[in-house]
Amino acid sequence: MIVRILGEGQLTVADAALDELNELDAQLEAAVERKDDAGFRAALTTLLGRVREIGTPAEPGTLAPSALILPQADASMEDVHWLLADDGLIPG
């Protein structure tokens, strides 16, 4: 699947990573709901770091739509709140 990190670009991530990413997303969503800024920052850093670690940069010129769109590393909690859907940033 193609994952876009806003402001950085697209990465190709194996579909098998979806469960792990959903767990990290749940931690991020919980921190936003608690209005826990330190927890939010840690969860966002962990989620983005893991996507960067397991993903490979998409080929330049790739025109495939992104399956997931994640906020940039310096996003505010309010920014992420607006990106969250009923089941977080990562559906499933």
Protein Blocks (a to p, Z undefined) as FASTA:
>chain_A
ZZddehkbccdddfklmmmmmmmmmmmmmmmmnopaklmmmmmmmmmmmmmmmpccddeh
iabdcfbdcddfkbcfklmmmmpcfkojbgZZ
